[in-house]
Amino acid sequence: MKFKEILDNEPLKSKLAATVEEGRISHAQLFQGKQGSGSLQLALAYASFIHCEHPVDNDSCGSCLSCIKHQKFVHPDLHFTFPIAAVRQVKKPKCLDFLEQWREFLKSFPYAGINDWLIQLGVENKQGFIPVEESTDIIKKLSLKSYESEYKIQIIWLPEKMAAPASNKLLKIIEEPPLKTIFILVSEAPEQLLPTILSRTQIIKIKSVDDNTLMNYISDVKNLELKQSRRIAHLCDGDIGKALEMASNYSHDTANDTAFILWMRMLLKPLDNYIDISRWVDEIAGSGRENQKTFLRFSIETVRECLMVNHGDETLVRFDNEVIENFDKFSVFIHSGNAHDLMEILNHSYHAIERNANPKILFLDLSFKISRLLRVKKPHTVVQYN
């Protein structure tokens, strides 16, 4: 992977390239960015640039033997550690057991997240983790001499998934690694890492892509009109992987605004609309898991935008009546008294769908929970006088 293949973050790319050209590569770096920000892709491009035999214009050449191996993720001096889970064939898993699947995942699903990886493994109902045995393997691999390049590079994707014993076991080698060894930790939740791990790394912050950049990117890549791309960019909050997925299913996504408003109208009077709610639940339950996920993402973002209208900085609001019909009228129902609970149950439902929950039961239960929350009255503001 090359720097130029990664969307945005141009100043950071130049900074990373300069560390290589000036010979000041930090031995332990933490790439910190939200899911879909391209943090893993930047780590991969950085590793490729470090190993490249003929770098050109602050980027890897893409044609030397090292670059060709990096494109296939098979360079012998590039090592990977990532969350895993037990499967039927492997009861005590190691990353080595899933290395081929990991390489295929990197090639086929750029900007994807942990849930996409667990689905790829067929263990979406489990929690991925990095067991303590991986730390032993890392120490063993990095104690050997490099095979082809000057540097050995260890990429740990989502180190926050490491069990505490695994983290503790790595502390010394991260602080004092073997000569010409580089650790790149790629984290989406650095606050979950041990403070002792954080203190031993140089933190590299990767910013999420802004809406305009993302809009133009998916318009070009997926050949969508700018109006369609803008709708998707507004929903994805800088998550490139999510935007690409939604753009691929755009014909279904366009119906989300209508379906959402219809759902909300029914839920405001659930007893009068019970039969219609049941029909609606049957319809969405039969629409497929990806469509259900897309709809729930749309619902989560709509709640967030409504809260911003009522209690935040309106300059940050990305929705309007073009994105969702009657948005301004609906937004009054979302306030500080119910927004937190709405976001929580919608997020919970999204992850439950990812883990193959029964959609009919889930959406019926979700409907009545949301109905109750929509009827929660807005808290009164208490004005204090001095």
N, C-alpha and C positions, 0 to 999 in steps of 0.2 A: 504494500500500500504506500502511496505517495502523499505528501502534504497537499498537493494541488487537487487531489481527489476528495478532500474533506471540506465540507461546507463551513465557511466563515472562520473566525479566530485567526485572521492573518497576522496580527502583531505577535500572537503567541507562537505561531509556526516559525516566524523569523527569529524569535528569541530562543526557541529550542534548537534551531539550526545553528545559531551562533555559539551555543554551548559546546557543540561538537567541533565546529571549525576552530574555536579558540582553545580547545582542550580543557574545558572546565565542566565536564559532565559530573553532576552530583551522583554519588553512588546509591542513594536511596531517594526516590521521588514519589510523591503522592499526587496523582492526577485526580482532581476533585471536580465532579460535574454531575448535574442531574441526568436521569435516564434520558437517552435520546439526544444528549448534547454533543456526542461524538468523542467523549473522553477516551473510550477504548480504541477508537479509530486513530486518534492522535498518538496514543501510546504505540500502536502498531507501526504508524508512519515514522515515528521517532526512532523506533528500533531498526526499521529498515534503513533509515538515513545513517544511523551509527554504523551499520554493517556494510553499507554500500561501498563498492570498490571505486566508483567513478562519479561522485556526486556532482550535480550540475545546478547552478542557480538556486542554491539553498534548498535543494530537494534531491532525493535519490534518483539515480538514472533510470531505473526500471528495466534495464536490459542486461546488467552484469549477472553473473551466476548467483551472487548473493541475493540480488533483487528478485530474480526468478524464483528462488527458494522461498523468499518472504511472501511472494504473491500466493504461494501454495501453503504457507505457514508450516514449512518443513525444514527451516534452517536449523542445523544441529546446535547452534549456540543461542537459540531462542527457546525459552522454556515457559510453559504455561501452567498456572494453577487457577482453578475455578470451582464454583460450588457444584457439588454432585449429590446423588442420593442413591440408595440401594435399589436395584432392580431385580427382577426374578432370576436373571442369569448371574448377577454379581451381588452377593450379600454383604461383602466388605469392600466397598468400592474405593478405587483410587482414580485420580485424574487420568493416569495412563490408560485405564480401561476404556475411557471415552474420548481418547485423543482424536480419533478419526471423525467421530461425530462433531467434536468441537471445531475441527478444521472446516468441515462442511458448513457448520453453523456460521462461522465467520465469513465464509464466501457467499452464502445464500441469504443471510439475514443481517445486512448492515444496520447498525443503530438499534438493534433489538435489545430487549431487556431480559431480566432473570426469568420471568414467567415464560417468555418465548423459548428460552433455553431449556427449562424444565419440560415444556411441552415437547420439544425436540427429543428429549430423553425418554418421553413417555411416563414421566413421574410428576405430572402437574398437580397431583393431589398431595404432594409431599413438600417439605421445606428443604431447599438446597442448603448444604453446609460444606465447610472445608475441614475435614477431620485432622486430628493431630498427626496421623501417619503421613500426611502431605508435608508437614514441616520436616519430618525425618528425610523424606525423599528429596526435598529442596536442598537440604544441607548436604546430602550425599552427591546430588548432581553437580552442585556448584563447587564442591571440593575438587572436582576433576579439572584438568586443563581444558581450555577452549579447543574446539575441533578445527575451525576454519578462520575465525575472525579474531580481532584483537580483544573484543569484549564478549563476555557471557551476559545475557540479558534474561532476567526472570520477571515475567509479567504476572501479577496476581490480580485477577478480576474479582471485585467485590470482597476485599479482605475483611469487611465487617461481618462476613459469613463464617469467619474462622472461629472455631471453639476457643475458649480462653487458653487451654493448654497448648493449642497450636500456635497462638499468638506469642505466648511466653517463650515457647521453644525457639521462635525465630528472632527474638530480640537481639541476641548477641551477634548473629550473622548479619542482621540488617545494620547494626551499629558498626561492626568491624568485618565487612565482607572480604572474601578472598580477593586477591589482586585482579584488577580489570573485570570486576563483577558489578552489574547494575541491577538494582531492584526498581521496578515501576509498579506501584500499587494503584489500581484504578477503582476509586470508591464513589458511591452515590450517597453514602451516609457516614462521613468521616467521624461524626460525633459518637458513633457506636464503636469506634476503634479504641483500643487501650491508649491512654495518654502517653504511655511509654513508647508505643509504636509511632504516634504522631510526632513526638519530640525528636525522633530519629530520622525523620524524612523532611525533604524540601517540598513544600506544598505548592502545587501548580493548579490554579483555579481556571476551569474552563467555563466560559459563559455560554448560556443557552442562545440559540439563534433567535434573532428578533423576527417579528411577524412578517415584515416586508421581505426580508431575505428568504425566509421559508416559503412565503407565497410565490415568489418568482422561481424558486428552485423546483417546487412541486409542479408548477405550471409548465416548466420546461421538461422535466423528467417524465411527467405523466400526461403531458399534452392536454392540460385542462385550461379552460378560460380563467382569466384572472379573478373574476367574481367567484368562481367555484373554489379556486385555490385560496382566496382570501377567507372564505368560510372555514375551510379546513385549518388554515394557519391560526385563526382565532381560537379554534377549539383545542389546539395541540400544545400550547404554552411552550413552544420551543423544542418539543420532542420530535426529532426528525423521523425516527422510526415509526412513531404513531401517525405522523402526517403521511408518510408513504403508504402505510397500511390503509388509512382512511381514503386516500386518493385512489387506491386500487379498487375500493368498494364504493366509489362515490355515488353510483346510481342508487344505492341503498341509503347513503348518508343524507341525500337531499330530502328524504321523507321524514327525517328525525324531528325537524322543527314542528311540522304539522302533527306528528304522532305525539310529541311531548305536550303541546298545548291541549290537544284532545284529551290526553290522559289527565292532565291537571284539572281541566274543567269537570271531568267526571268525578275526580277525587274530592272536589269541593263539596259535592253532594252525593256521598257514597251510597246512602240508602236508596235514593231516587234512581241511581245509575248502576245498581248492582249487576243487572244483567249485561249492560254495556261494558262494564269493567271486566266481567268474566269473558266476554267475547274478545275484548282487547288483549287480555292475558293469553287466551288461546292463540291469538294471532301472533303475538311476539314470541310466544314459546315455540312456535313452529317455524320461526324465521331463521334459525341457525345461531350458533354460539357467537360467531364473529359479528353478526348484525346486532345481537343482544349487547355485546361488549361496546360496540360503537354507539349504540343508543344510550347506554349508561354513562359513557364518557361525555356524550353531549349533555346529558342531564346534570352531571357533576359540574361541568363548565358553566351551564346556565345558572345554577344555584350560586356559583362563585361570582358570576357577573352581576346577578341581582343584588348580592350583598355589597358589591363594590358601588353600585348605583346608590344604595341607601345609606351606607356607612363608611365608604372609602373615598378615595380620590377619583373623581369622575373622569379625569384625564387618562386613567389607567383602564377604563371600561372599553372592551373591544366589541361587545355585542351592540346591536341596534335593531330596529324593526326590519332591516334587510336580512339580518342573520336569522331572526326568529320573529314571526308575526306577532304583533301585540306584546312585544317584549316589555315596553314601558308600562303597560297595564298589569302584566303578570308580576313584575319585579316588586310591587308593593307587598306581595304576600310573603316575601323572604326578608327576614329581619334578624336581629341579634337573639331573639327568643327561640328561633327554630333552625337557623342556618347551620349551626354546628352539628346538630343531630341529623339533619338532612344529608349533609356531606358524609357523615359517618356511615349511615345506613346505605347510601348509594355506593360508597367506596367498598364497603363490606360485600354488597351484592355483586359488584364488578369482580372482586377476587373470588367470590363463590362460583360465579359463572365460569371463570378461568379453570376452576377445579371441578368442573362437571357437575355442579349442583343441578337439581331438577328445576328447569326454568319455570314450569307452570306453578309449582309450589312457591318458588322464590318470588316471582313477580306478583302473585296474589298477596303474599305476606307483605311485600314491599309496598304494594298499593295502599293497604289499610294503614300501615305505619306512616306513610307520607300523608295520607288523608288526615290523620290525627294531628300531625305536625303543621299542616297548612292552616288548621283552625286555631293554632296557638296564637294568642293575641300579642301584639307588639308591646314590649315593656315600655312603661312610661318613663320619660326622662325627668330626673329630679334636678331642679334648678336650685342652686345654693346661692344665697345672698350674703355678702359680708356685712 
